[in-house]
């Protein structure tokens, strides 16, 4: 079963949003999927750094 998802509203800088949209499109992902991937990777990396 897929994890439940929850909608949130955030405000991003225009230049950041344009970069994220372009990169998501290059990777054939929706903006939401791409932001989720980035955040998961960031949190995974942060967790590794805390352990060391």
matplotlib code that plots the C-alpha trace (Angstrom):
import matplotlib.pyplot as plt

x = [0.0, 1.3, 2.0, -0.7, 0.1, -0.9, -1.2, 0.7, 1.2, 4.6, 6.1, 9.2, 11.5, 10.6, 14.1, 14.1, 10.7, 11.8, 14.9, 12.8, 10.2, 12.9, 14.7, 11.5, 10.6, 14.0, 13.6, 10.0, 8.5, 5.9, 7.1, 5.6, 7.3, 10.6, 10.4, 9.6, 12.7, 14.9, 13.7, 14.0, 17.6, 18.4, 17.0, 18.8, 22.1, 21.5, 20.8, 24.1, 26.0, 24.4, 25.5, 29.1]
y = [0.0, 3.4, 5.9, 8.5, 11.9, 15.3, 18.5, 21.5, 25.0, 26.6, 29.7, 29.4, 32.0, 32.4, 31.5, 28.3, 27.3, 27.7, 25.5, 22.9, 22.8, 22.5, 19.7, 17.8, 18.0, 16.7, 13.7, 13.1, 13.7, 16.0, 19.0, 17.4, 14.0, 15.8, 17.9, 14.8, 13.0, 16.0, 16.3, 12.5, 12.5, 15.6, 14.0, 10.7, 12.6, 14.6, 11.4, 9.9, 13.0, 12.9, 9.3, 10.0]
z = [0.0, -0.9, 1.9, 2.4, 1.0, 2.4, 0.5, 1.7, 0.5, 0.4, -1.1, -3.2, -4.8, -8.5, -9.7, -7.5, -8.8, -12.4, -11.9, -10.1, -12.8, -15.5, -13.7, -13.0, -16.7, -17.7, -15.4, -16.6, -13.1, -11.8, -9.7, -6.6, -7.2, -7.9, -4.7, -2.7, -4.1, -3.4, 0.2, 0.9, -0.4, 1.7, 4.8, 4.1, 3.8, 6.9, 8.8, 7.6, 8.7, 12.2, 12.7, 11.8]

ax = plt.figure().add_subplot(projection="3d")
ax.plot(x, y, z, "-o")
ax.set_aspect("equal")
plt.show()
